[in-house]
Amino acid sequence: MHCDAHLLQGSATRRAASKLGPDTFCVHCFHSLGATRNASQMAKVTAQHQCPEKLQAMQPATPPPYN
């Protein structure tokens, strides 16, 4: 009986779930990276995402000049 009272007591003090923002997408491959809570978490998730399109975008557009 004591366990049931504890469960009932805990259910009255529920915490609200934290809000998640809109889904984060990779700007290079348009892959969904999931919902994030704030801008810093969104920046971290996008920095950790590796895709071929992102790696290709980081390459120089033209080769360096040969002397």
Summary of the structure (lengths in Angstrom):
residues: 67
radius of gyration: 22.9
end to end distance: 85.5
largest distance: 85.5
contacts: 112
relative contact order: 0.14
helix: 40%
strand: 10%
